[in-house]
Amino acid sequence: MIETVELTVDSFVKAFGRAPSEKEIGMMMNIKATKQEKQINTGRDGNTMQRSKISQMNTMGRGGRKRSKKVKVSAKAFTINKMLTKYSLLPEDIADILGDDLTTVNNCIARFRLPREECIVG
């Protein structure tokens, strides 16, 4: 019976003669979302963790292959990574050697999550 009623603020005002409370608006939104979910066939059946694992496998699309640990980085990031790992230099020293700003080096470190063990120039 409630499924045939249109759930809008206007229809609520017409039916009850007052504005809906925040709790009632939340309930209407929840009912509407549930109805839409049923319409597009994305029911929440099964274990949440199992759905997450299936979704992850479908998204990765690797077909049983092992995920490569090597990450493609820019040439500058490769150089910075080598200086961080092999020579244990500080970002200030790297910026001085490369002739770049410290912010550029720090942004590169943050973007590619350096230092990394394995990375390739891509």
Residue frames as a rotation matrix with the C-alpha (Angstrom) as fourth column:
MET 1
0.565 0.825 0.000 0.00
0.825 -0.565 0.000 0.00
0.000 0.000 -1.000 0.00
ILE 2
0.544 -0.419 -0.727 2.77
0.095 -0.830 0.550 2.43
-0.834 -0.368 -0.412 0.89
GLU 3
-0.441 -0.782 0.441 4.61
0.518 0.179 0.836 1.53
-0.733 0.597 0.326 -2.33
THR 4
-0.036 0.512 0.858 1.91
0.984 -0.131 0.119 3.14
0.174 0.849 -0.499 -4.46
VAL 5
0.839 0.329 -0.434 2.14
0.448 -0.870 0.206 6.49
-0.309 -0.367 -0.877 -2.62
GLU 6
0.393 -0.712 0.582 4.44
0.438 -0.411 -0.800 9.12
0.809 0.569 0.150 -4.09
LEU 7
0.487 -0.294 -0.822 6.99
0.850 -0.059 0.524 10.08
-0.203 -0.954 0.221 -1.43
THR 8
-0.299 -0.546 0.783 7.64
0.579 -0.756 -0.306 13.79
0.758 0.362 0.542 -1.76
VAL 9
-0.903 -0.066 -0.425 7.51
0.391 -0.539 -0.746 16.70
-0.179 -0.840 0.512 0.64
ASP 10
-0.746 0.662 -0.071 4.54
-0.629 -0.665 0.403 18.15
0.220 0.346 0.912 -1.26
SER 11
-0.108 0.730 -0.675 2.53
-0.118 0.665 0.738 14.95
0.987 0.160 0.014 -0.96
PHE 12
-0.514 -0.140 -0.846 3.38
0.769 0.362 -0.527 14.77
0.380 -0.922 -0.078 2.75
VAL 13
-0.977 0.153 -0.148 2.17
-0.072 -0.892 -0.446 18.34
-0.201 -0.426 0.882 3.31
LYS 14
-0.444 0.859 -0.253 -1.09
-0.681 -0.141 0.719 17.58
0.582 0.492 0.647 1.45
ALA 15
-0.096 0.404 -0.910 -1.66
0.238 0.897 0.373 14.38
0.967 -0.180 -0.182 3.45
PHE 16
-0.139 -0.054 -0.989 -0.82
0.959 0.243 -0.148 15.66
0.248 -0.969 0.018 6.93
GLY 17
0.732 0.522 0.437 -1.24
0.460 -0.853 0.247 19.43
0.502 0.020 -0.865 6.64
ARG 18
0.836 -0.544 -0.072 2.22
-0.280 -0.536 0.796 20.15
-0.471 -0.646 -0.601 8.05
ALA 19
0.375 -0.805 -0.460 5.86
-0.801 -0.031 -0.598 20.10
0.467 0.593 -0.656 7.02
PRO 20
0.783 -0.111 -0.612 7.69
0.240 0.962 0.132 16.81
0.574 -0.250 0.780 7.67
SER 21
0.812 -0.559 0.168 10.24
-0.381 -0.289 0.878 16.60
-0.443 -0.777 -0.447 10.45
GLU 22
0.019 -0.911 -0.413 13.87
-1.000 -0.019 -0.003 15.78
-0.005 0.413 -0.911 9.79
LYS 23
-0.594 -0.190 0.782 13.32
-0.376 0.925 -0.061 12.19
-0.712 -0.330 -0.620 10.92
GLU 24
0.385 0.835 0.393 10.36
0.102 0.385 -0.917 11.79
-0.917 0.393 0.063 8.56
ILE 25
0.682 -0.240 -0.691 12.36
-0.719 -0.392 -0.573 13.20
-0.133 0.888 -0.440 5.64
GLY 26
-0.427 -0.895 0.130 15.12
-0.877 0.445 0.183 10.69
-0.222 -0.036 -0.974 6.42
MET 27
-0.310 0.408 0.859 12.60
-0.024 0.900 -0.436 7.85
-0.951 -0.155 -0.269 6.42
MET 28
0.763 0.618 -0.190 11.17
-0.162 -0.101 -0.982 9.00
-0.626 0.779 0.024 3.08
MET 29
0.295 -0.745 -0.598 14.66
-0.955 -0.226 -0.190 9.15
0.006 0.627 -0.779 1.56
ASN 30
-0.615 -0.529 0.585 15.46
-0.592 0.800 0.101 5.67
-0.521 -0.284 -0.805 2.86
ILE 31
0.125 0.761 0.637 12.24
0.120 0.626 -0.771 4.21
-0.985 0.173 -0.013 1.42
LYS 32
0.824 0.171 -0.541 12.86
-0.451 -0.380 -0.807 5.91
-0.343 0.909 -0.236 -1.92
ALA 33
-0.118 -0.956 -0.270 16.44
-0.991 0.096 0.093 4.60
-0.063 0.278 -0.958 -2.08
THR 34
-0.530 -0.017 0.848 15.26
-0.254 0.957 -0.139 1.08
-0.809 -0.289 -0.512 -1.28
LYS 35
0.561 0.804 0.198 12.65
0.043 0.210 -0.977 1.24
-0.827 0.557 0.083 -4.03
GLN 36
0.634 -0.388 -0.669 15.24
-0.771 -0.389 -0.504 2.44
-0.065 0.835 -0.546 -6.56
GLU 37
-0.443 -0.849 0.288 17.65
-0.828 0.511 0.232 -0.30
-0.344 -0.135 -0.929 -5.51
LYS 38
-0.187 0.468 0.864 14.98
0.075 0.883 -0.463 -2.94
-0.980 -0.022 -0.200 -6.14
GLN 39
0.784 0.534 -0.318 14.18
-0.224 -0.234 -0.946 -1.40
-0.579 0.813 -0.064 -9.53
ILE 40
0.466 -0.676 -0.572 17.73
-0.853 -0.170 -0.493 -1.66
0.236 0.717 -0.656 -10.81
ASN 41
0.900 0.034 -0.436 18.26
-0.016 0.999 0.045 -5.13
0.437 -0.033 0.899 -9.34
THR 42
-0.198 -0.978 0.065 21.12
-0.176 -0.030 -0.984 -4.37
0.964 -0.206 -0.166 -6.96
GLY 43
0.812 0.580 0.073 19.70
-0.207 0.168 0.964 -6.01
0.546 -0.797 0.256 -3.86
ARG 44
-0.050 -0.835 0.548 21.93
-0.925 -0.169 -0.341 -6.41
0.378 -0.524 -0.763 -0.85
ASP 45
0.931 0.363 -0.037 21.87
-0.334 0.890 0.310 -10.21
0.146 -0.277 0.950 -0.69
GLY 46
0.566 -0.724 -0.393 24.73
0.490 0.679 -0.546 -12.24
0.663 0.116 0.740 0.70
ASN 47
0.458 -0.525 -0.717 27.66
0.807 -0.092 0.583 -11.55
-0.372 -0.846 0.382 2.94
THR 48
0.951 -0.073 -0.300 29.08
-0.135 -0.971 -0.195 -8.04
-0.277 0.226 -0.934 2.70
MET 49
0.098 -0.995 0.006 32.69
-0.530 -0.047 0.846 -9.20
-0.842 -0.086 -0.533 2.74
GLN 50
-0.202 -0.124 0.971 32.02
0.569 0.792 0.220 -11.80
-0.797 0.598 -0.089 0.02
ARG 51
0.776 0.524 0.350 30.37
0.598 -0.438 -0.671 -9.14
-0.199 0.730 -0.653 -2.20
SER 52
0.741 -0.558 -0.374 33.35
-0.472 -0.829 0.302 -6.89
-0.478 -0.047 -0.877 -1.63
LYS 53
-0.204 -0.860 0.468 35.82
-0.168 0.502 0.849 -9.62
-0.964 0.095 -0.247 -2.63
ILE 54
0.093 0.325 0.941 33.84
0.841 0.480 -0.248 -10.46
-0.532 0.815 -0.229 -5.78
SER 55
0.956 0.289 -0.046 33.64
0.236 -0.853 -0.465 -6.80
-0.174 0.434 -0.884 -6.70
GLN 56
0.401 -0.887 -0.230 37.35
-0.546 -0.433 0.717 -6.39
-0.735 -0.162 -0.658 -6.15
MET 57
-0.328 -0.527 0.784 38.18
0.277 0.740 0.613 -9.36
-0.903 0.418 -0.097 -8.37
ASN 58
0.418 0.558 0.717 35.86
0.859 0.015 -0.512 -8.13
-0.296 0.830 -0.473 -11.13
THR 59
0.948 -0.059 -0.312 37.28
-0.094 -0.991 -0.098 -4.62
-0.303 0.122 -0.945 -10.97
MET 60
0.091 -0.996 -0.021 40.87
-0.472 -0.062 0.879 -5.72
-0.877 -0.070 -0.476 -11.11
GLY 61
0.874 0.389 -0.291 40.12
-0.427 0.331 -0.841 -8.06
-0.231 0.860 0.455 -14.00
ARG 62
-0.034 -0.994 -0.103 43.41
-0.966 0.006 0.258 -9.82
-0.256 0.108 -0.961 -13.67
GLY 63
0.617 0.406 -0.674 42.05
-0.667 0.725 -0.174 -13.29
0.418 0.557 0.718 -14.43
GLY 64
0.976 -0.192 -0.104 44.06
0.218 0.830 0.513 -15.17
-0.012 -0.523 0.852 -11.82
ARG 65
0.236 -0.942 0.240 47.35
0.481 -0.102 -0.871 -13.42
0.844 0.321 0.429 -12.59
LYS 66
0.122 -0.292 -0.949 49.40
0.967 -0.179 0.180 -12.12
-0.223 -0.939 0.261 -9.73
ARG 67
0.965 0.252 0.068 49.43
0.259 -0.955 -0.142 -8.38
0.029 0.155 -0.987 -9.31
SER 68
0.185 -0.949 0.256 52.70
0.665 -0.071 -0.743 -6.75
0.723 0.308 0.618 -10.27
LYS 69
0.458 -0.092 -0.884 54.49
0.810 -0.368 0.457 -4.96
-0.368 -0.925 -0.094 -7.47
LYS 70
-0.667 -0.736 0.120 56.25
0.706 -0.572 0.418 -2.66
-0.239 0.363 0.901 -9.91
VAL 71
0.437 0.788 -0.434 54.69
0.598 -0.615 -0.514 0.79
-0.672 -0.035 -0.740 -10.24
LYS 72
0.023 -0.385 0.923 55.12
0.923 -0.347 -0.168 3.06
0.385 0.855 0.348 -13.25
VAL 73
0.449 0.024 -0.893 56.49
0.548 -0.797 0.254 6.45
-0.706 -0.603 -0.372 -12.26
SER 74
0.991 -0.137 0.004 57.86
-0.091 -0.674 -0.733 9.47
0.103 0.726 -0.680 -14.08
ALA 75
0.363 -0.930 -0.061 61.56
0.474 0.241 -0.847 9.79
0.802 0.279 0.529 -14.85
LYS 76
-0.182 -0.400 0.898 61.98
-0.506 -0.746 -0.434 12.44
0.843 -0.533 -0.066 -12.15
ALA 77
0.606 0.481 0.634 60.19
-0.790 0.269 0.550 10.25
0.094 -0.834 0.543 -9.60
PHE 78
0.881 -0.350 -0.319 62.42
0.286 0.930 -0.231 7.31
0.378 0.112 0.919 -10.55
THR 79
-0.055 -0.949 0.309 65.50
0.202 -0.314 -0.928 9.46
0.978 0.012 0.209 -9.92
ILE 80
-0.041 0.120 0.992 64.13
-0.837 -0.547 0.031 10.73
0.546 -0.829 0.123 -6.61
ASN 81
0.898 0.424 0.117 63.26
-0.423 0.762 0.490 7.18
0.119 -0.489 0.864 -5.54
LYS 82
0.556 -0.769 -0.317 66.77
0.493 0.612 -0.619 5.98
0.670 0.188 0.718 -6.32
MET 83
-0.303 -0.680 0.668 68.27
-0.179 -0.648 -0.741 8.86
0.936 -0.344 0.075 -4.33
LEU 84
0.265 0.495 0.828 65.99
-0.908 -0.160 0.387 8.08
0.323 -0.854 0.407 -1.39
THR 85
0.972 0.225 0.069 66.55
-0.235 0.922 0.308 4.32
0.005 -0.315 0.949 -1.34
LYS 86
0.645 -0.756 -0.111 70.11
0.577 0.576 -0.579 3.77
0.502 0.309 0.808 -2.58
TYR 87
-0.315 -0.862 0.397 71.83
0.413 -0.501 -0.760 6.88
0.854 -0.075 0.514 -1.27
SER 88
0.067 0.451 -0.890 69.54
0.993 0.053 0.102 7.72
0.093 -0.891 -0.445 1.71
LEU 89
-0.861 -0.358 0.360 69.41
0.371 -0.928 -0.035 11.40
0.347 0.103 0.932 0.80
LEU 90
-0.409 0.720 -0.561 66.97
0.506 -0.333 -0.796 13.85
-0.760 -0.609 -0.229 2.37
PRO 91
0.428 0.671 0.605 64.40
0.886 -0.179 -0.429 15.66
-0.180 0.719 -0.671 0.21
GLU 92
0.813 -0.185 -0.553 66.26
-0.105 -0.979 0.173 18.95
-0.573 -0.083 -0.815 0.79
ASP 93
-0.232 -0.972 0.042 69.47
-0.236 0.098 0.967 17.45
-0.944 0.214 -0.252 -0.62
ILE 94
-0.276 0.212 0.937 67.63
0.805 0.584 0.106 15.93
-0.525 0.784 -0.332 -3.58
ALA 95
0.793 0.608 0.022 66.03
0.543 -0.691 -0.477 19.29
-0.275 0.390 -0.879 -4.42
ASP 96
0.498 -0.695 -0.518 69.46
-0.414 -0.716 0.563 20.93
-0.762 -0.066 -0.644 -4.30
ILE 97
-0.468 -0.714 0.521 71.06
0.093 0.546 0.832 18.29
-0.879 0.438 -0.189 -6.54
LEU 98
-0.173 0.495 0.852 68.25
0.938 0.346 -0.010 18.34
-0.299 0.797 -0.524 -9.12
GLY 99
-0.976 -0.214 0.039 67.94
0.217 -0.945 0.244 22.12
-0.016 0.246 0.969 -9.03
ASP 100
-0.224 0.967 0.118 64.22
0.395 -0.020 0.918 21.94
0.891 0.252 -0.378 -8.18
ASP 101
-0.152 0.308 0.939 62.13
-0.784 -0.616 0.075 23.45
0.601 -0.725 0.335 -5.44
LEU 102
-0.951 -0.147 0.272 61.67
-0.299 0.657 -0.691 21.45
-0.077 -0.739 -0.669 -2.25
THR 103
-0.134 0.980 0.147 57.90
-0.626 0.031 -0.779 21.56
-0.768 -0.196 0.609 -2.82
THR 104
0.275 0.179 -0.945 58.33
-0.928 0.306 -0.212 19.89
0.251 0.935 0.250 -6.23
VAL 105
-0.645 -0.598 -0.476 60.33
-0.421 0.798 -0.431 17.06
0.638 -0.077 -0.766 -4.70
ASN 106
-0.852 0.367 0.372 57.88
-0.280 0.282 -0.918 16.66
-0.442 -0.887 -0.138 -1.80
ASN 107
0.139 0.938 -0.319 54.92
-0.859 -0.046 -0.511 16.61
-0.494 0.345 0.798 -4.19
CYS 108
0.026 -0.225 -0.974 56.61
-0.773 0.613 -0.163 13.91
0.634 0.757 -0.158 -6.26
ILE 109
-0.921 -0.388 -0.034 57.29
-0.258 0.672 -0.695 11.87
0.293 -0.631 -0.719 -3.11
ALA 110
-0.543 0.788 0.291 53.68
-0.429 0.038 -0.902 12.19
-0.722 -0.615 0.318 -2.00
ARG 111
0.176 0.670 -0.721 52.17
-0.967 -0.021 -0.255 11.52
-0.186 0.742 0.644 -5.44
PHE 112
0.189 -0.188 -0.964 54.06
-0.556 0.789 -0.263 8.28
0.810 0.585 0.045 -6.07
ARG 113
0.922 0.203 0.328 54.35
-0.382 0.354 0.854 7.30
0.058 -0.913 0.404 -2.39
LEU 114
0.331 -0.900 -0.284 58.11
0.025 0.309 -0.951 7.18
0.943 0.308 0.125 -2.44
PRO 115
-0.466 -0.774 -0.428 60.39
-0.876 0.338 0.344 5.54
-0.122 0.536 -0.836 -1.44
ARG 116
0.761 0.645 0.062 59.38
-0.608 0.745 -0.275 2.27
-0.224 0.171 0.960 -3.12
GLU 117
0.068 -0.744 0.665 61.35
-0.139 0.653 0.744 -0.91
-0.988 -0.143 -0.059 -3.58
GLU 118
-0.566 -0.216 0.796 60.32
0.664 0.453 0.595 -1.56
-0.489 0.865 -0.113 -7.15
CYS 119
0.472 0.696 -0.542 59.31
0.044 -0.632 -0.774 1.05
-0.881 0.341 -0.329 -9.69
ILE 120
-0.290 -0.510 0.810 59.82
0.862 0.228 0.453 1.48
-0.415 0.830 0.373 -13.40
VAL 121
-0.727 0.011 -0.686 59.82
-0.207 -0.957 0.203 4.50
-0.655 0.290 0.698 -15.67
GLY 122
-0.331 0.692 0.642 56.52
0.856 0.507 -0.105 4.66
-0.398 0.515 -0.759 -17.49
